[in-house]
């Protein structure tokens, strides 16, 4: 009996975890819209939701690549990649030979009605054109690590440093949500 109960609880936990997964709504926001966008949860009526669910699924969507300075609506968050710069490090923060730090300055604005959490480790990645991904560097020279809670209607601004090869020809910054599918991708280099 105890074994059956444990199995049932494990199955229930698995179902609950998977039910939280969904596809993220990702779209570019114009600079004027970035200031006035309202949470889609407020504006979506029950009828619109039902209509969206009944629409036929599109075939594989082409992933849009954004550029530095673009603001992108990712569900209730508006993410802006403000700038990207190379940095050789300092006295205490030196990349391995042949590498530099790619430092990104990012703003996350919560347009939703509930607090959102941003984790540089869980929500962000850097990749090159060959598909290699790069880790966040643990450095002391950046301004405010991009981590923390973003209350409804508020912003969080911070920086991330990724250790990348000096000669990387193509780099992309990726913002993702571990509980939904979809990514927002910015061309960095």
C-alpha positions in Angstrom: 0.0 0.0 0.0 2.8 2.4 0.9 4.5 1.7 -2.5 1.2 2.5 -4.4 0.8 5.8 -2.4 4.3 6.9 -3.2 3.8 6.1 -6.9 0.6 8.1 -6.9 2.2 11.1 -5.3 5.1 11.0 -7.7 2.7 10.8 -10.7 0.7 13.8 -9.3 3.9 15.8 -8.9 5.0 15.1 -12.5 1.6 16.1 -13.8 1.6 19.3 -11.8 5.1 20.2 -13.1 4.3 19.5 -16.7 1.0 21.4 -16.5 2.9 24.6 -15.7 4.8 24.4 -19.1 3.4 26.5 -21.9 4.6 28.4 -24.9 5.8 31.9 -24.2 4.3 34.8 -26.1 7.3 36.7 -27.7 7.0 39.8 -29.9 9.1 42.9 -30.6 7.9 46.1 -28.9 8.4 49.5 -30.5 10.1 52.2 -28.3 6.7 54.0 -28.0 4.9 50.7 -27.1 7.6 49.8 -24.5 6.4 52.7 -22.4 2.6 52.0 -22.8 2.2 48.2 -23.2 -0.3 46.9 -20.8 -0.3 43.3 -19.5 -1.9 41.0 -22.0 -3.6 39.2 -19.1 -5.7 42.4 -18.3 -6.7 42.8 -22.0 -7.5 39.3 -23.0 -11.1 38.3 -22.6 -12.3 34.8 -22.1 -13.8 34.8 -25.7 -10.4 35.8 -27.2 -8.7 33.1 -25.2 -11.1 30.5 -26.5 -10.7 31.8 -30.1 -6.9 31.5 -29.8 -7.2 27.9 -28.6 -9.4 26.9 -31.5 -7.0 28.4 -34.2 -5.1 25.8 -36.1 -1.5 25.4 -35.1 1.0 27.1 -37.4 3.8 25.1 -38.9 7.3 25.7 -37.5 7.6 29.4 -36.8 10.7 31.2 -38.0 12.6 32.5 -35.0 13.0 36.3 -35.2 16.5 37.6 -34.3 16.5 41.0 -32.6 19.3 43.6 -32.4 20.9 45.6 -29.6 18.5 48.2 -28.4 15.3 46.3 -29.3 12.7 45.8 -26.7 11.0 42.4 -26.8 7.8 41.4 -25.0 8.2 38.0 -23.4 4.9 37.1 -21.8 4.5 39.9 -19.2 8.1 41.0 -19.3 9.6 43.6 -21.7 13.3 42.8 -22.1 15.7 45.3 -23.6 19.3 44.5 -24.5 20.7 48.1 -24.0 24.3 47.4 -24.9 27.0 44.8 -25.5 30.7 45.5 -25.0 33.9 43.4 -24.8 35.9 43.5 -21.6 39.4 42.0 -20.9 38.7 41.7 -17.2 40.6 43.3 -14.3 43.1 42.3 -11.6 40.7 39.8 -10.0 38.7 38.9 -13.1 40.7 37.5 -16.0 39.3 35.3 -18.7 41.2 32.2 -19.9 43.7 32.7 -22.7 42.1 33.5 -26.0 38.8 34.6 -24.4 37.2 38.0 -23.4 34.1 38.9 -21.4 31.1 39.9 -23.4 29.3 42.3 -21.0 25.6 42.8 -21.7 23.5 45.6 -20.1 19.8 44.5 -19.9 16.6 46.0 -18.6 13.6 43.8 -17.6 10.3 45.6 -17.1 7.3 43.7 -15.6 4.1 44.7 -17.3 2.1 42.0 -15.5 0.0 42.1 -12.4 2.2 39.7 -10.3 5.8 39.7 -9.3 8.2 38.0 -11.7 11.6 36.4 -10.9 14.6 36.8 -13.2 17.6 34.5 -12.9 20.7 35.1 -14.9 21.6 31.4 -14.7 18.1 30.0 -15.5 16.8 32.6 -17.9 19.8 33.6 -20.0 22.4 32.1 -22.3 25.0 33.1 -24.9 25.7 31.0 -28.0 27.8 31.4 -31.1 26.9 30.6 -34.8 28.4 27.1 -34.4 26.0 26.2 -31.6 28.5 26.4 -28.7 27.1 27.9 -25.6 29.1 30.0 -23.0 28.9 30.4 -19.3 28.2 33.5 -17.3 31.5 34.7 -15.8 31.5 35.3 -12.1 33.1 38.8 -12.1 33.2 41.8 -9.8 33.4 44.6 -12.4 29.8 44.6 -13.6 27.1 46.9 -12.4 24.3 45.0 -10.6 24.0 41.3 -11.6 20.7 40.7 -13.5 19.0 38.6 -10.8 16.0 39.1 -8.5 12.4 39.8 -8.1 10.6 42.3 -10.4 7.4 43.6 -8.8 4.4 44.3 -11.1 4.9 47.6 -12.9 8.6 47.9 -12.0 12.0 47.5 -13.7 15.2 45.6 -13.0 18.4 46.6 -14.7 21.7 44.8 -14.5 24.6 43.4 -16.4 25.8 39.9 -17.4 29.3 38.9 -18.4 29.8 35.8 -20.6 33.3 34.4 -21.2 33.6 34.0 -25.0 36.4 33.4 -27.5 38.1 36.6 -28.7 37.7 35.5 -32.4 34.0 34.5 -32.1 32.4 35.8 -35.3 28.7 35.4 -34.3 27.2 35.7 -30.8 23.6 35.6 -29.7 22.1 36.5 -26.3 19.1 34.2 -25.5 16.4 34.9 -22.9 14.2 31.9 -22.1 11.8 30.8 -19.4 12.4 27.3 -17.9 8.6 26.8 -17.5 7.6 27.6 -21.1 8.8 27.0 -24.6 10.2 29.8 -26.8 13.2 32.1 -26.7 13.9 35.7 -27.4 17.2 36.0 -29.3 19.4 39.1 -29.8 22.3 39.3 -32.3 25.3 40.6 -30.2 28.1 40.1 -32.7 
